[in-house]
Amino acid sequence: MKKHKFGSTTIEHHADGSATIEHNHEDGEGMGVKHAVMGLDELHDSLEDHLRDPEEIEEALEKKGIDPEKVEEAISPGIHEKMEELLED
């Protein structure tokens, strides 16, 4: 998978059901990607092309000696406890 340097994505929804997607590049204006999509399949493809695979991110953290679960907990406190509760039901 390509490693893009996109920092955020904006999706503008239109009345006809289409959308305009803009992937904003970390290196600034003029480096981003903006295009229209007509449906969910195209939207998913665009997001998949511009996001990193979660497993790839986990591997990169582990190579740096960082526990991915600690990162998840720092971003979303209680996430692992909540997931355990959901799985019990």
N, C-alpha and C positions, 0 to 999 in steps of 0.2 A: 504494500500500500504506500502511496506517495505521502511524504511528510510535508504538508503545507503549513504555512505560518499564518493561519487565519485566527484572529482574536475574537471575532463575534460574527453572528449571522442575524440579519434582519429579514423578516418575511412580511411583505405587504399583501394583504388579501384584497381581491377585487370582486365586484358584484357578480360577475359572470362565473365565479368559481375558480378562476385562475389566480396565480399569485406571482409576485416579483420577489426574487430572492437576491439578497446582496450579502456576499461573504467579504467581510472587511479584513484586510491584510494587516499584520502587525507592523510592516515596514512603511505604512502610511498610504495616503491617497494615491490613486493611480495604479495601485498594485492589486486592488480587490477584483472581485468577479461579480457581475450582476446579470441576471437573466430571468426570463419568464418561464413558468411551468404551468401546464394545464391540469395536472392531476397529482394525486398522492404518489403514484409510482415515480414520476419525474422529480417530485419534491424529495422523496426518499433517496433517489439516486444522487441528487445534488448534495444532500447532506452527507451521504456516505463518501462521496468524492472529496469532501472538504473537512472531514473530521478524522481524527486518529482512532484506530481500533483500541478499545479499552484494554485488551490484553497487551497490546504494544506499549501502552502507557504504564501498565503495571510492571512489565519487564524493565522499562527504563528506570522506574523508581527503585526497583529491587537492585539493579546494577549500581545505583548510587547509594545503596545501603539504607533506603527509606522503606518503611513498612507501609504498603498501600492502604491497609486498614486504618492506620493512624491518620493518614491524609484524608480518607473518607470521613472519619470521625471528626476531624478538625473542621471540615467543610460543612458537615451536617451532623451536629452532635446528637447522639442517641440512635443513629441510623441502624447500627447492627442490632441493638436491642429491639427496635421496631420491626426489623426484618424477622428476627426470631419469633416475635409475637405473631406476625402474620403467618409464618410457616406452621405454627402450632395449631391454628384454626382449621 
